[in-house]
Amino acid sequence: MGIIRRKIKSLLVVFFLLSLVMVFLSILFPSEVVTSKWIMIGAQKKEVLTKLNNIDDWAAWNDILIQQENIQTYKKDSILNKGDSITWGQSQQALNIIRFDSIRVDGLDMDIQMGGDQPVHSGITFSVQKDSVLMSWYIIEKLKWYPWEKIYGMMAADMKGPALQHSLSVFKEQLDN
């Protein structure tokens, strides 16, 4: 009986120490992950902004919206404004939303919320070059302190980066046509 108690006690101590080590290591990793992709577009900034401001057309180039159903856009008027949004999903609980937070001369900021998940901050910025426009799309994800969140953070750029790059490429192709 005493041997079994000692083994159980030893296992509990080892489990507790491993848990402490995992929590300590997760504190060392950053609590924010930034994924960013860019593309050079051979067009005038006005053309790029006009296409980007047409949120009714976002489903044609944005990988988040491609092949989604029930896409609805909410706009105050014909141009893109703060508070405008794009929603999609089957029910109120599974509603996904892109809400535009600020519209600037050099880009826009938005929050993307997928279902009941935490909103993710995102933005698209522009920089005018000689004969083209550098368009960058970034996503900033806040991570919780849990070890599995931190591990996800190490892979987030690899998971989201290709979708961002593909969306930018499709945007460029559509603008060129």
Backbone as JSON, one array per atom type, in Angstrom:
{
  "sequence": "MGIIRRKIKSLLVVFFLLSLVMVFLSILFPSEVVTSKWIMIGAQKKEVLTKLNNIDDWAAWNDILIQQENIQTYKKDSILNKGDSITWGQSQQALNIIRFDSIRVDGLDMDIQMGGDQPVHSGITFSVQKDSVLMSWYIIEKLKWYPWEKIYGMMAADMKGPALQHSLSVFKEQLDN",
  "N": [[0.83, -1.2, 0.0], [1.94, 1.25, 0.78], [3.93, 1.54, -1.12], [2.52, 1.93, -3.48], [1.24, 4.36, -2.96], [3.5, 6.04, -2.79], [4.41, 5.89, -5.44], [2.23, 6.99, -6.82], [2.23, 9.53, -5.68], [4.74, 10.41, -6.54], [4.3, 10.45, -9.34], [2.32, 12.45, -9.47], [3.8, 14.66, -8.57], [5.74, 14.83, -10.6], [4.05, 15.32, -12.8], [2.99, 17.81, -12.01], [5.34, 19.38, -11.95], [6.13, 19.24, -14.66], [3.94, 20.54, -15.78], [4.3, 23.12, -14.73], [6.73, 23.8, -15.97], [5.89, 23.81, -18.66], [4.02, 25.94, -18.63], [5.71, 28.03, -17.88], [7.48, 28.07, -20.09], [5.64, 28.75, -22.09], [5.06, 31.34, -21.41], [7.33, 32.64, -22.19], [7.17, 32.79, -24.96], [5.96, 34.95, -27.6], [2.92, 36.9, -27.26], [1.51, 37.66, -29.38], [0.94, 37.3, -32.82], [2.08, 38.06, -36.01], [1.17, 37.99, -39.33], [2.14, 38.63, -42.57], [1.8, 39.59, -45.94], [2.71, 40.62, -49.26], [2.32, 42.33, -52.45], [3.28, 43.5, -55.67], [1.56, 45.73, -57.66], [0.87, 46.59, -60.89], [-0.52, 49.19, -61.42], [-2.47, 52.22, -61.11], [-2.83, 53.94, -57.99], [-5.41, 54.85, -57.48], [-7.03, 53.13, -59.0], [-6.58, 50.71, -57.67], [-7.58, 51.31, -55.1], [-10.26, 51.82, -55.76], [-11.17, 49.28, -56.59], [-10.73, 47.86, -54.22], [-12.41, 49.19, -52.43], [-14.88, 48.36, -53.26], [-16.78, 46.39, -51.73], [-18.68, 44.55, -52.36], [-17.54, 43.0, -54.26], [-15.59, 41.53, -53.03], [-15.8, 38.77, -52.54], [-14.96, 37.62, -54.86], [-12.2, 37.65, -54.93], [-11.05, 37.35, -52.4], [-9.75, 34.93, -50.33], [-10.91, 34.13, -47.92], [-13.59, 34.48, -48.32], [-14.23, 33.19, -50.69], [-16.17, 30.68, -52.15], [-18.02, 30.72, -50.08], [-21.28, 30.8, -48.58], [-24.33, 32.72, -48.46], [-23.38, 35.39, -48.32], [-23.34, 38.67, -47.23], [-23.32, 42.16, -47.62], [-22.9, 45.15, -45.78], [-23.35, 48.44, -46.1], [-22.87, 51.93, -45.55], [-23.05, 53.87, -47.51], [-22.24, 54.38, -51.01], [-19.45, 54.29, -51.01], [-16.67, 52.82, -49.22], [-16.84, 52.77, -45.72], [-16.09, 53.46, -42.24], [-17.31, 51.03, -40.04], [-18.79, 49.65, -41.93], [-19.54, 46.35, -43.2], [-18.96, 42.83, -43.89], [-20.76, 39.91, -43.94], [-21.21, 36.38, -43.37], [-22.45, 33.04, -43.26], [-24.35, 30.39, -41.65], [-26.06, 30.53, -39.39], [-26.97, 32.6, -36.53], [-25.23, 31.96, -34.44], [-23.05, 30.88, -35.76], [-22.11, 32.95, -37.24], [-20.01, 34.74, -39.36], [-17.83, 37.52, -39.66], [-16.52, 40.42, -41.25], [-15.46, 43.39, -40.2], [-15.1, 46.76, -40.87], [-12.81, 48.95, -39.54], [-11.3, 51.32, -39.8], [-10.78, 53.61, -42.43], [-8.31, 54.68, -44.45], [-6.17, 56.95, -46.3], [-3.92, 55.58, -47.07], [-4.62, 52.92, -46.73], [-6.59, 50.35, -45.05], [-8.22, 49.26, -42.03], [-9.39, 46.37, -40.34], [-11.53, 44.1, -38.51], [-11.66, 40.64, -38.19], [-13.89, 38.13, -37.6], [-14.48, 34.84, -36.93], [-17.1, 32.82, -36.56], [-17.62, 31.98, -33.2], [-15.11, 32.66, -32.39], [-12.25, 34.55, -31.16], [-11.94, 37.96, -32.21], [-9.82, 38.86, -34.96], [-7.33, 41.15, -35.72], [-6.81, 42.93, -38.7], [-5.38, 44.27, -41.72], [-4.99, 46.28, -44.68], [-2.51, 47.78, -46.53], [-1.1, 50.46, -48.53], [1.51, 51.45, -50.7], [2.83, 53.77, -52.76], [4.83, 53.26, -55.53], [7.29, 53.86, -58.13], [6.02, 53.17, -60.75], [3.98, 51.59, -59.92], [1.96, 49.96, -57.36], [2.54, 49.02, -54.08], [1.02, 46.6, -52.34], [0.08, 45.55, -49.21], [-0.96, 43.01, -47.0], [-1.89, 42.33, -43.78], [-2.19, 40.35, -40.79], [-2.98, 40.35, -37.41], [-2.79, 38.41, -34.67], [-3.94, 37.84, -31.43], [-2.71, 35.92, -28.83], [-3.63, 33.56, -26.35], [-2.39, 32.67, -23.07], [-2.07, 29.95, -22.93], [-0.22, 26.94, -23.43], [-0.72, 25.45, -25.84], [-1.83, 27.39, -27.46], [0.36, 29.04, -27.88], [2.02, 27.31, -29.27], [0.47, 26.99, -31.56], [0.76, 29.6, -32.49], [3.37, 29.59, -33.44], [3.06, 28.32, -35.84], [1.22, 29.76, -37.23], [1.75, 31.71, -39.26], [2.62, 30.1, -41.35], [0.28, 28.76, -41.9], [-1.66, 30.7, -42.54], [-0.42, 32.47, -44.27], [-0.11, 31.53, -47.07], [-2.8, 31.72, -47.97], [-3.31, 34.46, -47.77], [-1.41, 35.43, -49.62], [-2.32, 34.21, -51.98], [-4.85, 35.42, -52.23], [-4.08, 38.1, -52.65], [-2.74, 37.78, -55.09], [-4.84, 36.96, -56.79], [-6.42, 39.25, -56.63], [-4.71, 41.08, -57.91], [-4.57, 39.9, -60.49], [-7.26, 40.17, -61.32], [-7.45, 42.93, -61.37], [-5.67, 43.52, -63.39], [-7.0, 42.56, -65.6]],
  "CA": [[0.0, 0.0, 0.0], [2.84, 2.39, 0.86], [4.67, 1.67, -2.39], [1.59, 2.49, -4.47], [1.1, 5.79, -2.61], [4.73, 6.74, -3.18], [4.44, 5.99, -6.9], [1.21, 7.97, -7.21], [2.72, 10.84, -5.25], [5.83, 10.76, -7.46], [3.69, 10.79, -10.62], [1.68, 13.75, -9.32], [4.86, 15.68, -8.49], [6.31, 14.95, -11.94], [3.04, 15.98, -13.62], [2.94, 19.2, -11.57], [6.56, 20.05, -12.4], [6.04, 19.38, -16.12], [2.96, 21.6, -16.05], [4.96, 24.4, -14.43], [7.71, 24.05, -17.03], [5.15, 24.17, -19.88], [3.47, 27.28, -18.45], [6.84, 28.95, -17.91], [7.93, 28.19, -21.47], [4.65, 29.45, -22.89], [5.16, 32.76, -21.08], [8.47, 33.19, -22.93], [6.81, 33.02, -26.36], [5.17, 36.17, -27.76], [1.47, 36.75, -27.14], [0.95, 38.23, -30.59], [1.53, 36.76, -34.04], [1.79, 38.89, -37.18], [1.38, 37.38, -40.63], [2.05, 39.71, -43.55], [2.18, 39.28, -47.33], [2.63, 41.79, -50.12], [2.41, 42.11, -53.89], [3.4, 44.72, -56.48], [0.48, 45.81, -58.65], [1.18, 47.57, -61.93], [-1.7, 50.02, -61.68], [-2.51, 53.44, -60.33], [-3.4, 53.75, -56.65], [-6.85, 55.09, -57.55], [-7.65, 51.89, -59.49], [-6.49, 49.72, -56.59], [-8.53, 51.72, -54.06], [-11.63, 51.65, -56.27], [-11.49, 47.86, -56.52], [-10.76, 47.45, -52.81], [-13.58, 49.8, -51.79], [-16.09, 47.66, -53.7], [-16.83, 45.18, -50.9], [-19.56, 43.56, -53.0], [-16.68, 42.21, -55.13], [-14.55, 40.85, -52.25], [-15.92, 37.32, -52.64], [-14.32, 37.17, -56.09], [-10.74, 37.57, -54.81], [-10.62, 37.11, -51.02], [-9.83, 33.5, -50.01], [-11.8, 33.91, -46.79], [-14.98, 34.53, -48.79], [-14.44, 32.34, -51.86], [-16.97, 29.47, -51.91], [-18.9, 30.86, -48.92], [-22.67, 31.04, -48.93], [-25.05, 33.75, -47.69], [-22.53, 36.57, -48.11], [-24.1, 39.91, -47.25], [-22.52, 43.35, -47.32], [-23.63, 46.24, -45.14], [-22.63, 49.68, -46.39], [-23.6, 53.17, -45.26], [-23.31, 54.47, -48.82], [-21.56, 53.71, -52.11], [-18.02, 54.11, -50.75], [-16.37, 52.08, -48.0], [-16.78, 53.62, -44.53], [-15.93, 52.82, -40.94], [-18.55, 50.41, -39.61], [-19.3, 48.76, -42.96], [-19.14, 44.98, -42.88], [-19.32, 41.7, -44.74], [-21.09, 38.77, -43.08], [-21.57, 35.13, -44.02], [-22.66, 31.95, -42.31], [-25.68, 29.78, -41.68], [-26.91, 30.93, -38.27], [-26.43, 33.69, -35.72], [-24.11, 31.44, -33.65], [-21.92, 30.6, -36.65], [-21.97, 34.1, -38.13], [-18.66, 35.25, -39.58], [-17.94, 38.93, -40.01], [-15.39, 41.33, -41.46], [-15.95, 44.73, -39.86], [-14.09, 47.75, -41.22], [-12.61, 49.85, -38.4], [-10.86, 52.63, -40.27], [-10.45, 53.73, -43.85], [-7.31, 55.75, -44.57], [-5.66, 57.18, -47.66], [-2.9, 54.56, -47.36], [-5.06, 51.57, -46.42], [-7.78, 50.16, -44.22], [-8.11, 48.32, -40.91], [-10.63, 45.61, -40.15], [-11.52, 42.98, -37.59], [-12.26, 39.45, -38.79], [-14.34, 37.2, -36.56], [-15.0, 33.6, -37.5], [-17.95, 32.16, -35.58], [-17.48, 32.49, -31.84], [-13.69, 32.88, -32.07], [-11.78, 35.89, -30.84], [-11.67, 38.73, -33.43], [-8.43, 39.0, -35.39], [-7.14, 42.44, -36.37], [-6.19, 42.8, -40.01], [-5.35, 45.52, -42.46], [-4.37, 46.33, -46.0], [-1.85, 49.08, -46.69], [-0.59, 50.75, -49.87], [2.66, 52.33, -50.83], [3.0, 54.06, -54.19], [6.19, 53.18, -56.06], [7.41, 54.6, -59.41], [4.96, 52.88, -61.72], [3.13, 50.53, -59.38], [1.5, 50.1, -55.98], [2.86, 47.91, -53.19], [-0.15, 46.32, -51.5], [0.42, 44.61, -48.14], [-2.08, 42.56, -46.17], [-1.37, 41.76, -42.54], [-3.12, 39.84, -39.78], [-2.39, 40.33, -36.07], [-3.57, 37.54, -33.79], [-3.6, 37.82, -30.01], [-2.71, 34.56, -28.32], [-3.78, 33.39, -24.91], [-1.16, 32.18, -22.44], [-2.03, 28.49, -22.94], [0.89, 26.41, -24.25], [-1.15, 25.06, -27.18], [-2.0, 28.63, -28.23], [1.7, 29.5, -28.27], [2.48, 26.39, -30.31], [-0.26, 27.41, -32.76], [1.36, 30.85, -32.93], [4.59, 29.31, -34.21], [2.69, 27.81, -37.15], [0.15, 30.59, -37.8], [2.17, 32.34, -40.52], [2.65, 29.05, -42.38], [-1.08, 28.36, -42.23], [-2.44, 31.81, -43.1], [0.35, 33.17, -45.29], [-0.46, 31.18, -48.45], [-4.13, 32.24, -48.31], [-3.15, 35.9, -47.99], [-0.69, 35.63, -50.87], [-3.21, 33.83, -53.08], [-5.86, 36.48, -52.36], [-3.44, 39.25, -53.28], [-2.47, 37.43, -56.5], [-6.12, 37.0, -57.52], [-6.76, 40.68, -56.69], [-3.87, 41.67, -58.95], [-5.02, 39.37, -61.79], [-8.54, 40.79, -61.67], [-7.2, 44.33, -61.67], [-4.98, 43.57, -64.68], [-7.94, 42.22, -66.69]],
  "C": [[0.87, 1.25, 0.0], [3.6, 2.63, -0.43], [3.77, 2.32, -3.45], [1.39, 3.98, -4.21], [2.32, 6.59, -3.04], [4.8, 6.92, -4.69], [3.42, 7.01, -7.4], [1.67, 9.37, -6.86], [3.85, 11.31, -6.18], [5.28, 11.17, -8.82], [3.01, 12.16, -10.56], [2.7, 14.88, -9.27], [5.46, 15.9, -9.87], [5.32, 15.68, -12.86], [2.96, 17.47, -13.28], [4.16, 19.97, -12.07], [6.57, 20.24, -13.92], [5.04, 20.47, -16.51], [3.56, 22.97, -15.8], [5.96, 24.77, -15.52], [6.99, 24.48, -18.31], [4.57, 25.58, -19.77], [4.59, 28.31, -18.52], [7.35, 29.16, -19.34], [6.93, 28.95, -22.33], [4.65, 30.95, -22.6], [6.3, 33.41, -21.87], [8.15, 33.5, -24.39], [5.93, 34.26, -26.47], [3.66, 35.9, -27.68], [0.75, 37.33, -28.36], [1.69, 37.65, -31.79], [1.11, 37.64, -35.21], [2.14, 38.1, -38.44], [1.19, 38.48, -41.67], [2.53, 39.21, -44.92], [1.98, 40.53, -48.17], [2.73, 41.39, -51.58], [2.54, 43.47, -54.57], [2.33, 44.66, -57.57], [0.81, 46.93, -59.63], [-0.04, 48.37, -62.33], [-1.59, 51.29, -60.85], [-3.2, 53.17, -58.99], [-4.92, 53.92, -56.67], [-7.59, 53.84, -58.02], [-7.69, 50.83, -58.4], [-7.52, 50.05, -55.5], [-9.98, 51.53, -54.51], [-12.05, 50.19, -56.18], [-11.61, 47.4, -55.07], [-11.99, 47.99, -52.1], [-14.89, 49.14, -52.19], [-16.21, 46.34, -52.93], [-17.81, 44.15, -51.43], [-18.74, 42.59, -53.86], [-15.63, 41.39, -54.35], [-14.61, 39.33, -52.37], [-15.24, 36.77, -53.88], [-12.81, 37.01, -55.94], [-10.24, 37.19, -53.41], [-10.83, 35.64, -50.65], [-10.75, 33.19, -48.83], [-13.24, 33.76, -47.28], [-15.27, 33.63, -49.98], [-15.15, 31.06, -51.42], [-17.78, 29.53, -50.62], [-20.32, 31.14, -49.41], [-23.24, 32.14, -48.03], [-24.18, 34.95, -47.37], [-23.41, 37.81, -48.24], [-23.16, 41.06, -46.9], [-23.43, 44.42, -46.74], [-22.8, 47.5, -45.31], [-23.51, 50.88, -46.06], [-23.96, 53.89, -46.55], [-22.43, 53.77, -49.86], [-20.07, 53.52, -51.91], [-17.83, 53.39, -49.42], [-16.17, 53.05, -46.83], [-16.5, 52.79, -43.29], [-17.3, 52.27, -40.51], [-19.19, 49.53, -40.67], [-18.81, 47.35, -42.67], [-19.58, 44.01, -43.97], [-19.61, 40.55, -43.78], [-21.4, 37.55, -43.95], [-21.71, 34.07, -42.94], [-24.1, 31.5, -42.32], [-26.6, 30.29, -40.58], [-26.24, 32.03, -37.47], [-25.22, 33.22, -34.9], [-22.87, 31.23, -34.5], [-21.67, 31.75, -37.62], [-20.51, 34.55, -38.17], [-18.77, 36.69, -40.06], [-16.58, 39.57, -40.25], [-15.95, 42.72, -41.24], [-14.82, 45.74, -40.1], [-14.01, 48.81, -40.12], [-12.17, 51.24, -38.81], [-10.47, 52.54, -41.74], [-9.52, 54.93, -43.97], [-6.9, 55.9, -46.03], [-4.68, 56.08, -48.04], [-3.33, 53.15, -46.97], [-6.34, 51.52, -45.6], [-7.48, 49.15, -43.13], [-9.45, 47.64, -40.73], [-10.42, 44.56, -39.07], [-12.25, 41.83, -38.27], [-12.62, 38.51, -37.66], [-15.01, 36.01, -37.22], [-15.79, 32.87, -36.42], [-17.79, 32.8, -34.21], [-16.04, 32.76, -31.44], [-13.42, 34.34, -31.73], [-11.55, 36.67, -32.14], [-10.17, 38.86, -33.69], [-8.32, 40.35, -36.1], [-6.39, 42.23, -37.68], [-6.2, 44.16, -40.7], [-4.68, 45.35, -43.8], [-3.78, 47.72, -46.16], [-1.3, 49.2, -48.12], [0.62, 51.65, -49.77], [2.89, 52.53, -52.33], [4.48, 54.04, -54.53], [6.22, 53.97, -57.36], [6.19, 54.4, -60.31], [3.99, 51.8, -61.22], [2.74, 50.86, -57.93], [1.9, 48.84, -55.22], [1.68, 47.74, -52.25], [0.24, 45.25, -50.49], [-0.84, 44.27, -47.36], [-1.47, 41.9, -44.95], [-2.5, 41.3, -41.64], [-2.36, 39.81, -38.45], [-3.32, 39.51, -35.18], [-3.05, 37.63, -32.37], [-3.72, 36.38, -29.53], [-2.93, 34.56, -26.82], [-2.49, 32.78, -24.36], [-1.03, 30.66, -22.49], [-0.89, 28.0, -23.84], [0.46, 26.04, -25.68], [-1.43, 26.27, -28.06], [-0.65, 29.12, -28.73], [2.28, 28.6, -29.36], [1.78, 26.71, -31.63], [0.37, 28.67, -33.35], [2.62, 30.65, -33.76], [4.27, 28.84, -35.63], [1.69, 28.7, -37.88], [0.54, 31.2, -39.15], [2.2, 31.32, -41.66], [1.25, 28.64, -42.81], [-1.84, 29.47, -42.95], [-1.73, 32.52, -44.25], [-0.01, 32.82, -46.72], [-1.83, 31.71, -48.88], [-4.08, 33.74, -48.58], [-2.49, 36.17, -49.33], [-1.56, 35.29, -52.08], [-4.27, 34.9, -53.31], [-5.28, 37.71, -53.05], [-3.16, 39.0, -54.76], [-3.75, 37.49, -57.34], [-6.59, 38.45, -57.67], [-6.0, 41.35, -57.83], [-4.31, 41.21, -60.34], [-6.31, 40.03, -62.24], [-8.36, 42.26, -62.03], [-6.53, 44.49, -63.03], [-5.92, 43.31, -65.85], [-8.96, 43.29, -66.92]]
}
